[in-house]
Every structure is written in structure tokens, then in C-alpha cells.
Amino acid sequence: MDLLSLPWWLLPTVLFVLPVLVALAVNRWRFHRTGVSQHLVLGLFVGACWIAALIVILQQLR
């Protein structure tokens, strides 16, 4: 499967949303609290933005 053939926004969205949902579920189930660390969310968002930028650049080079 060629990841560059997918829409450019799909992979970064999945890489951001899934870990946030897992962290929310674990915090709710294990620690009985709502929410996650703002640093975790910011780190995931920045990572997803970098991956999105790399995907767009690689698609343009193709």
C-alpha cells in the first residue's frame, strides 16, 4: 500500500486522533479522571503537522 496515494490529510489525522482517544479512554477507565495532558495533545498535534508537511512535500516531488 502506497501511503502517498491516500489523501494527504488522512494519515496525520489518524496519527493525532487515535492516540488522543486512547489516552482519554485510559485516563477515564484507569485513573477515573477526564481529560489528558495539554502537553501530550500539543506534542501529538505538532507531530501530525510535521508528518502532513512531509507528505505534501513528497507528493509534490513525485
Residue pairs with C-beta under 8 A, 6 or more apart in sequence:
3 11
3 55
4 55
4 58
4 59
4 62
8 52
8 55
8 56
8 59
9 52
11 51
11 52
11 55
12 48
12 49
12 51
12 52
12 55
13 48
15 44
15 47
15 48
15 51
16 44
16 45
16 47
16 48
19 44
20 36
20 40
20 41
20 44
23 36
23 40
24 34
24 35
24 36
27 33
27 34
27 35
27 36
28 34
